[in-house]
Structure formats: structure tokens, C-alpha cells
Amino acid sequence: MAQAGSKHLTVREAALADALSIAALAGQLTYPSTPEEVERRLRALPQDGSHVVFVAEDGAGRWQMNAFFSVFG
């Protein structure tokens, strides 16, 4: 768990249930995507750990970090 000021953030691997929020964020970043497209992309990630998408949220389940990362090995 990371600490930013007085707020605690949890960074975790993205789940399929995050597709709606990731799609909204992608749109804000001028990369429009539907939740269905995001879900398809998450499902297509290799399961060998070479690629991963992370999300960060506070204890109430709200996203606090306006970014997601894909790590390419």
C-alpha cells in the first residue's frame, strides 16, 4: 500500500470489472475505448507476466491515480 499525504492507495492488477473505469480514463486521455474493447484487451494480455495493467484506488474503491500502466518485458 502506498501513502500519498494522508491518503492510502492500493495498487493492484486490473480486473475485468475495471473495464468501465479504464475506458472512461482512456477517453479522458484521448484514446477513446468502450468497456467491451477494454475487457477484450485485458483478456488478450499474455498470462506469462510479461504484460500487466495496474490501477490505484483509495480505501473507498475510488480511483485516485489518473493513469494505468502496461509493462512490456
N, C-alpha and C positions, 0 to 999 in steps of 0.2 A: 504494500500500500504506500503510495506516495503522499507527501504532505505539501500543500501549496498554501502558505499563510496559515489560516486556522481551519482550512477545509481539507478533508481527506479524500483522496481519489483512489479508485481501484482501477487498475489497468488489467484488462483481460482480453483473451482471444474473442474475436467477434463470433456471434452465433447467428444462425439463420433468422432468429427472432429479431435481430438488429437491422434487418434489411430495410425496413421503412425509414428508420432514423439515418442510416447510411445513405440512402437515396436522397433524403432531404438535404443532408450535408453536401453530397456530391453536386446537387443542383445549386446550392449556395456558392460552391467553388467553380461554377460554370462548367460542370461536367454532368449535364442532366442524365439521370438514370431513373428508371422505375424500380419499385421494390422487387418486382419479378426479375428484372435484369440483375440487380444486386444479388439476389438469392441464387440465381444461376451462376454468377461469377464466384460466389462463396463456395458453392457446391463443386465448382470446377477446380478449386485450388488443389494442388498436389497434397496428398496426405503424408508425405515424407518429411514434413517440417521445413522444406526449402522455401515456402511462401507462407505468410501469415498476415492477417489483418487484425489490428488491435483497436479496442475502443477504451475510453476512460470515462468513468462516471462517478458521481458522488454517492454517498450512502443512501440517498433517496431514489437512486436509479436514474437521476438526470445526468445527461452528458454535460461535462464541464470543459472538455477539450475539443476544440473545433478542428480536429484533424484525425485522420486514420492513416495507418502506415501499412505498406506491403513490403516485406523484406525479401529481397531476391538473393538467393545463395549461389 
